[in-house]
Amino acid sequence: MVAADQIFSLCSSIALIGWAGLVFTPRWVIARDWVAPVIAPLLIAIFYAWLMTSNSPPDGGGFGSLSSVMILFSDPNLLLAGWIHYLAFDLFVGAWEVRDAQRTGIHHLLVVPCLFSTLMAGPAGLAFYWLLRLFVVQTKRRQSKVDNSAP
């Protein structure tokens, strides 16, 4: 039987490999298109599925209310499942941010703070990226209008 601390460390390491690829090798197809959005989350998902199916929720635990979620997460194994759920989904979102930034023409150094924010604060990091994207796209549109109106 694998201890919860070992699963935590292993899944965190898997996620960090994906994040490192996104930050340091964002144009490497294997890191950007396979490791971060597919392989790492899939490996983490295996542990997630095992934790969710091999542990019974405590009495009163569930997803119907905040208090029932608190009871559910009183079990360390189910709390770990919740944590690695974040690891997998935040990494998937980070990989999307990198690919979208490349399609949109956003310089990678501007994306790195968004990636860090997504790693540390999930939805807030995604919001940070959307604001950056909006700013860059609007700036490019304004510049294009200026360039097209020049004689």
C-alpha positions as CSV (number, residue, x, y, z in Angstrom):
1,M,0.0,0.0,0.0
2,V,1.4,3.4,-1.0
3,A,1.3,6.0,1.7
4,A,-0.6,9.2,1.1
5,D,2.6,11.3,1.7
6,Q,4.3,9.3,-1.1
7,I,1.5,9.9,-3.5
8,F,1.5,13.6,-2.6
9,S,5.2,13.8,-3.3
10,L,5.0,11.8,-6.5
11,C,2.1,13.7,-7.9
12,S,3.6,17.0,-7.0
13,S,6.9,16.0,-8.7
14,I,5.0,14.9,-11.8
15,A,3.2,18.2,-11.9
16,L,6.4,20.2,-11.4
17,I,8.0,18.4,-14.4
18,G,5.1,19.6,-16.5
19,W,5.3,23.2,-15.2
20,A,9.1,23.2,-15.7
21,G,8.5,22.2,-19.3
22,L,6.0,25.0,-19.8
23,V,8.3,27.6,-18.3
24,F,11.7,26.6,-19.7
25,T,10.9,24.8,-23.0
26,P,7.5,26.3,-24.1
27,R,8.1,25.6,-27.8
28,W,9.2,22.0,-27.4
29,V,6.2,20.1,-28.7
30,I,6.7,17.2,-26.3
31,A,6.6,19.4,-23.2
32,R,4.0,21.8,-24.4
33,D,1.6,19.4,-26.2
34,W,2.1,16.1,-24.5
35,V,3.8,16.2,-21.1
36,A,2.0,19.2,-19.5
37,P,-1.5,18.8,-20.9
38,V,-1.8,15.0,-21.4
39,I,0.8,12.7,-19.8
40,A,1.3,14.4,-16.4
41,P,-2.4,15.0,-15.8
42,L,-3.2,11.5,-16.9
43,L,-0.6,10.0,-14.5
44,I,-2.0,12.2,-11.7
45,A,-5.6,11.1,-12.7
46,I,-4.7,7.5,-12.1
47,F,-3.9,8.3,-8.5
48,Y,-7.0,10.5,-8.2
49,A,-9.2,7.7,-9.5
50,W,-7.6,5.2,-7.2
51,L,-8.0,7.5,-4.1
52,M,-11.6,8.3,-4.9
53,T,-12.7,4.7,-5.5
54,S,-10.7,3.0,-2.7
55,N,-11.8,5.4,0.1
56,S,-15.4,5.6,1.4
57,P,-16.5,9.1,2.4
58,P,-16.9,9.7,6.1
59,D,-20.6,9.8,7.3
60,G,-22.1,13.1,6.2
61,G,-19.3,13.8,3.6
62,G,-20.2,14.8,0.1
63,F,-20.4,17.6,-2.4
64,G,-23.8,19.0,-1.5
65,S,-22.8,21.7,0.9
66,L,-19.7,23.3,2.3
67,S,-20.1,21.5,5.6
68,S,-20.4,18.1,3.8
69,V,-17.2,18.9,1.7
70,M,-15.4,19.8,5.0
71,I,-16.4,16.4,6.4
72,L,-15.3,14.7,3.1
73,F,-11.9,16.4,3.3
74,S,-11.5,15.4,7.0
75,D,-10.2,12.1,5.5
76,P,-6.6,12.6,4.5
77,N,-6.8,10.3,1.5
78,L,-9.8,12.2,0.1
79,L,-8.1,15.6,0.9
80,L,-5.1,14.3,-1.1
81,A,-7.5,13.4,-4.0
82,G,-8.8,17.0,-3.9
83,W,-5.2,18.3,-3.9
84,I,-4.1,16.3,-6.9
85,H,-7.3,17.2,-8.6
86,Y,-5.9,20.8,-8.5
87,L,-2.5,19.7,-9.6
88,A,-3.9,18.0,-12.8
89,F,-6.3,20.7,-13.8
90,D,-4.1,23.7,-13.1
91,L,-1.3,22.1,-15.2
92,F,-3.8,21.5,-18.0
93,V,-4.8,25.2,-17.9
94,G,-1.2,26.3,-17.8
95,A,-0.5,24.2,-20.9
96,W,-3.5,25.8,-22.6
97,E,-2.2,29.3,-21.6
98,V,1.2,28.6,-23.3
99,R,-0.4,27.3,-26.5
100,D,-2.9,30.1,-26.7
101,A,-0.2,32.7,-26.0
102,Q,1.9,31.3,-28.9
103,R,-1.1,31.4,-31.2
104,T,-1.9,34.9,-30.1
105,G,1.7,36.2,-30.3
106,I,2.1,37.0,-26.6
107,H,5.8,36.9,-25.6
108,H,6.5,34.0,-23.3
109,L,8.2,36.2,-20.6
110,L,4.8,37.9,-20.2
111,V,3.1,34.5,-19.8
112,V,5.5,33.2,-17.1
113,P,3.9,35.2,-14.2
114,C,0.5,34.0,-15.4
115,L,1.8,30.4,-15.2
116,F,3.1,30.9,-11.7
117,S,-0.2,32.5,-10.7
118,T,-2.1,29.5,-12.2
119,L,0.2,27.1,-10.4
120,M,-0.3,28.8,-7.0
121,A,-3.9,30.2,-7.3
122,G,-5.6,28.4,-10.3
123,P,-8.5,30.5,-11.3
124,A,-6.8,33.7,-10.3
125,G,-3.9,32.8,-12.6
126,L,-6.3,32.1,-15.4
127,A,-8.0,35.5,-14.9
128,F,-4.5,37.1,-14.9
129,Y,-3.8,35.4,-18.2
130,W,-7.1,36.5,-19.7
131,L,-6.4,40.1,-18.7
132,L,-2.9,39.9,-20.3
133,R,-4.4,38.4,-23.4
134,L,-7.1,41.0,-23.7
135,F,-4.5,43.8,-23.3
136,V,-2.2,42.3,-25.9
137,V,-4.9,41.6,-28.4
138,Q,-6.4,45.1,-28.0
139,T,-2.9,46.7,-28.3
140,K,-2.3,44.7,-31.5
141,R,-5.6,45.8,-33.0
142,R,-4.9,49.4,-32.2
143,Q,-1.5,49.1,-33.8
144,S,-2.9,47.4,-36.8
145,K,-5.4,50.2,-37.3
146,V,-2.6,52.8,-37.0
147,D,-0.4,50.9,-39.5
148,N,-3.3,50.5,-42.0
149,S,-4.2,54.2,-41.8
150,A,-0.7,55.4,-42.5
151,P,-0.1,56.6,-46.1
